[in-house]
Amino acid sequence: MGASNQGLCFNRGKQRSPGEYDLGWKDNQQLFADGKLAFFVDASSLGGYILDPSSSKVSENVGVTYAPIGTTPKGAQWFWSWNFAIPHLAHNKEIAQQLAYWLTSKAFITSVKGKYGYYAAPAGTRHSTYSDSYINAIPYASYEYNALLATELDNINVPTTGSQFVPIPEFTALGYLVGVQINLAVKQQVTIQEALKTAQHQSEAVMRRAGYYNN
């Protein structure tokens, strides 16, 4: 299992890139690593590529901090994770489970650190990953670890998991629809008010079709 703190801001200071509004995370990551992008606000899991001298031209000139927080009590970061899944119909469930245990074990992570370096170690898997030497070696490690510690996954008074994730099948569709409107507003193809109105209308349509409310 790997975890990501969505909301770290990497800053070097360069010009904007042509066609920037249509670029994906991988494009932006590469532009930043090549010294052609000023700010890169994204997941901590992408930081290794930017800060590793073997893949980044700007590794020695990068600063890391939390993204601007506005009025959010615990910051703007939010938690996401990638997890192992074993299909119900799998033929070798026990072997698959043993592999999952091994890939998330302290012994495996320690061996990865030793053989491939700290940047290659899967972050967010274990508390023990964040040793003093790891935190000292990875500029964003302390930010990531503190964000993980602050994450509330079981607060029944909050309708989301973490800062914004809603655990329903329609979540991805809602994110896409709202994201499209934000992109259009940023490109000044629609006003902010128009983008908000359209996003609200489309989100309500998705939720209504899914049966969450009928009015």
C-alpha positions in Angstrom: 0.0 0.0 0.0 1.2 3.5 -0.8 0.0 6.8 0.4 0.0 10.3 -1.0 -0.3 13.7 0.6 -2.2 15.7 -2.0 -1.3 19.3 -1.4 2.4 19.8 -1.3 3.8 22.8 -3.2 7.1 22.5 -5.0 8.6 25.9 -6.0 11.5 26.8 -8.1 10.6 29.9 -10.0 10.4 29.8 -13.9 8.1 30.9 -16.7 4.7 29.4 -17.4 4.5 26.8 -20.2 2.5 27.2 -23.4 -0.6 25.0 -23.4 -0.4 24.7 -19.6 -4.1 24.3 -19.2 -4.2 21.0 -21.1 -1.2 19.3 -19.4 -1.5 16.3 -17.1 0.4 15.6 -13.9 3.1 13.8 -15.7 3.7 16.6 -18.1 3.9 19.1 -15.3 6.2 16.9 -13.3 8.6 16.7 -16.2 8.4 20.4 -17.0 9.2 21.2 -13.3 12.1 18.7 -13.3 13.5 20.3 -16.4 13.4 23.7 -14.8 10.5 25.1 -17.0 7.7 25.4 -14.4 7.5 27.7 -11.4 5.1 25.9 -9.1 3.9 22.3 -8.9 1.1 21.6 -6.4 0.5 17.9 -6.3 1.0 14.7 -4.5 4.0 14.0 -2.3 4.3 10.7 -4.1 5.6 12.7 -7.1 8.3 14.5 -5.1 10.9 11.9 -5.4 11.3 12.4 -9.2 11.6 16.1 -8.7 14.2 16.0 -5.9 16.2 13.0 -7.1 19.3 14.3 -8.9 19.2 11.4 -11.3 15.9 12.5 -12.8 15.7 16.2 -12.1 17.8 19.1 -13.3 16.6 21.3 -10.5 16.8 19.0 -7.5 19.3 21.3 -5.6 17.1 24.4 -6.1 13.7 23.2 -5.0 11.8 24.3 -2.0 8.9 22.3 -0.4 6.0 23.4 1.7 2.3 22.9 2.3 -0.1 24.3 -0.3 -1.9 27.5 0.8 -4.5 26.5 3.4 -7.1 29.3 3.3 -9.5 28.7 6.3 -9.1 24.9 6.4 -8.3 24.0 10.0 -5.7 21.3 9.2 -4.5 22.6 5.9 -5.4 22.0 2.3 -3.8 18.6 2.0 -5.9 15.5 1.7 -5.1 11.8 1.9 -5.2 9.3 -1.0 -3.9 5.8 -1.1 -3.2 2.9 -3.5 -3.9 -0.5 -2.1 -3.5 -4.2 -3.0 -6.7 -6.0 -3.9 -7.2 -9.7 -4.2 -10.1 -10.7 -6.4 -12.7 -12.9 -4.8 -12.3 -15.5 -7.6 -8.4 -15.6 -7.4 -6.9 -19.1 -7.4 -3.9 -18.2 -5.1 -5.4 -15.9 -2.5 -3.0 -17.0 0.3 0.1 -16.5 -1.8 -1.2 -13.1 -2.9 -1.8 -12.1 0.7 1.7 -13.2 1.6 3.1 -11.1 -1.2 1.1 -8.1 0.0 2.4 -8.6 3.5 6.0 -8.8 2.3 5.7 -5.7 0.0 4.5 -3.6 3.0 6.9 -5.2 5.5 9.5 -3.3 7.4 12.2 -5.7 6.1 11.2 -5.0 2.4 11.1 -1.2 2.8 14.4 -1.2 4.7 16.0 -3.3 1.9 14.7 -0.9 -0.8 16.1 2.1 1.1 19.5 0.3 1.2 19.6 -0.9 -2.4 17.9 1.9 -4.3 17.9 4.9 -2.0 15.4 6.6 0.1 13.4 8.1 -2.8 12.5 4.6 -4.0 11.0 3.5 -0.7 7.2 3.3 -0.8 6.0 6.1 1.4 2.9 6.1 3.6 3.0 2.3 4.3 4.4 2.1 7.8 5.2 4.5 10.7 8.7 2.9 10.8 9.4 4.2 7.3 9.7 7.7 8.7 12.9 7.2 10.6 15.1 10.2 11.5 17.4 9.4 8.6 14.5 9.1 6.1 13.0 12.4 7.2 16.4 14.1 7.0 17.1 12.6 3.5 13.7 13.4 2.0 12.8 17.2 2.0 9.0 16.5 2.0 9.0 13.5 4.3 8.1 15.5 7.5 5.3 17.3 5.7 3.9 14.0 4.5 4.2 12.3 7.8 2.5 15.1 9.7 -0.3 15.2 7.2 -0.9 11.4 7.6 -1.0 11.8 11.4 -3.6 14.6 11.1 -5.9 12.6 8.8 -9.2 11.7 10.3 -10.7 8.7 8.6 -13.4 7.8 11.1 -14.9 11.1 12.2 -18.7 10.4 12.0 -19.4 14.1 12.2 -17.6 14.8 8.9 -19.3 13.5 5.7 -16.0 13.0 3.9 -13.0 10.7 4.4 -10.0 12.9 5.0 -10.5 16.5 3.8 -12.6 15.8 0.7 -13.0 12.2 -0.4 -16.6 11.0 -0.5 -16.7 7.1 -0.6 -19.5 6.6 -3.2 -19.2 5.2 -6.7 -20.1 8.5 -8.3 -17.2 10.4 -6.7 -15.0 10.1 -9.8 -17.7 11.3 -12.1 -18.4 14.3 -9.8 -14.7 15.2 -9.7 -14.4 15.1 -13.5 -17.5 17.2 -14.1 -16.4 19.9 -11.5 -12.8 19.7 -12.8 -13.9 20.5 -16.3 -15.8 23.6 -15.2 -12.8 24.8 -13.1 -10.6 24.3 -16.1 -12.9 26.4 -18.3 -13.0 29.1 -15.7 -9.3 29.2 -15.3 -9.0 29.6 -19.1 -11.6 32.4 -18.9 -13.9 30.6 -21.3 -16.7 30.9 -18.7 -17.2 33.1 -15.7 -16.6 31.7 -12.2 -20.4 32.0 -11.5 -21.2 30.1 -14.7 -18.7 27.4 -13.9 -20.2 27.0 -10.4 -23.8 27.0 -11.6 -23.0 24.3 -14.3 -21.0 22.2 -11.9 -23.8 22.3 -9.3 -26.4 21.4 -12.0 -24.4 18.5 -13.4 -23.5 17.2 -9.9 -27.2 17.2 -8.8 -28.1 15.3 -12.0 -25.6 12.6 -11.3 -26.8 12.3 -7.7 -30.4 12.2 -8.7 -29.8 9.5 -11.3 -27.9 7.5 -8.7 -31.0 7.6 -6.4 -29.5 9.7 -3.6 -32.5 12.1 -3.7 -35.6 12.5 -5.7 -36.6 16.1 -5.6 
